[in-house]
């Protein structure tokens, strides 16, 4: 079973560390410092970085983390020229499986033309990036995080 750690980055962003045992992936690393600190504290080896889209507050930690951990960067095929260091380009509804990490991607254009969500279907967790927002003036999502855990 995987676990999810929420890591505060920048002034008002969150990145996620998804892990089990000693391997991890990071979703939307807006900066590397807080993630390195958390990965080291948890004694995790970073294998993958998943980007939901190309905006700076989702990718600025990519290259530092890639260099430090020798990990691979995953993103949507249509963002391959906009995500720095991308190694693996996924298509809509493609399933990725590596070890205990298994998820399906969904192309969700709107915020950007290349935006995707990552659905860890076995764990019933969806990482939506900037597809869903929360704020005090909106009823779009009543949460401060863009990770949704659901029950069937």
N, C-alpha and C positions, 0 to 999 in steps of 0.2 A: 504494500500500500504506500502510495506517495504522500508526502506532506508538503504543505505550502507555508512559506514564511513571507510575510509582508514587510518590505523594506522601504522606509521613507527616503525619498531622494528629492533633490532640489528644494524648493520652498513648499510646494504643494503637490508633488507627484509620488507615485508608488511604483516600485518594481517588485517582482515576485521571484522567489527562489523555490523551485519545485524539486523535491529530492526524496530519495530513499537510500538507505544504507549510507554509502559515502559518495555517491554521484549526484550531480545536480544539473539543472538547466535554469537559466534566468530569462524572465520575460520583461522586455522593454527597459533595458538599463539606461536610464536617463543620465546617470553619472556612475563612475566606477567605484569611488571611495567607499560609500556605505555598503556596497555589495561585496567588495573585497573583505571588508571588516566582518561582515556576516558569514561569508563563505569560510573564512579562516576560523572564526569562532566555532562554527558547526563542523569544522574539519571535513569540508566537502570538496570534491574535485569537480570543477565546472566542465561539463562536456559540450553543452549547447547554449546558444543565445537565441531566443525567439523574438523577432520584432513583429509587432502588429502593423506598423506602418513606418514611414521614413521621417517623421518630424523629429527635430533635435531632442525633444524631451522624452523620446523613446529609443534613441540610438546613440547618444553622445558617449556612452560608456563602452560601446561595441569594441573599438580597436584596442583600448587599454586592456580590457578583459580578455580579448582574443590573444593578445601578445603574452599576457601573464600566464594564462591557463592553457594555451594552445587548443582552444575550443573552436567549434564550428558555429557559424552564424546562419540562421534559418530565416527566410522571409518569403513573401509572395513573389512569384515569377515576374509580375509586372512592375515590381519595385526593385528589380535587380540592379538597376543603374543608380538608384537613389539611397540604397542601404549600404553604408560603408562596410567592406570586408565580407559581404555575403558569400557563403559557400554553397548552400543548399537552397534551391528555389522550388517552392511548392506551388501546386495548382489548386484551384477550387475543389473542395471535397476530397482532397488527397489525404490518405492515411499515412502517418509516419510512425514507425516502430523501431525502437532501439533499446534493447534491454527491457527494463520495466517501464520505460516511457513510451506511451502510445497515445496519439491524438489525431484528430481530424481537423483540417483547416476549412474555413468557410470564408469566401470572398464577400466582404460586406462594404462595398463602396458607399461613399456618402461624405464622411469626414475627409477622406482622401480617396483617390481612384483605386489605389492598391491596398486598401485596408483589409486585414483578415482577422478572424477570431480563431482561437485555438481551443478545441473541444476535447478534453480528456474524458472521453465517454465512459470508460470503466469506473472512474471516480466520480462521475457526474459533476464535473467542474468545467466552466466555460470562462476563458479569459477574453474579454471583449475589447481591450485597448480603449480607443476613443469612440467606439460605436455607441456606447451608453455613457451618459454623463450624469453627474449628480450635482445639484446645487439647491440652495434653499428656496429658489423661486420656481423650481420645476418638480414635476412628479415623474420624471422619466426614470429615475432610479433612486430609491431611498437608501443609499449607502455611500460611504466615502471611498469605497474601493471598486475597481472594475474587474473583480473576480466574482463569479456567481457560482455558488454551490446549490444544487437543487435536489429535490427528492421526487421520485416518481410514484 
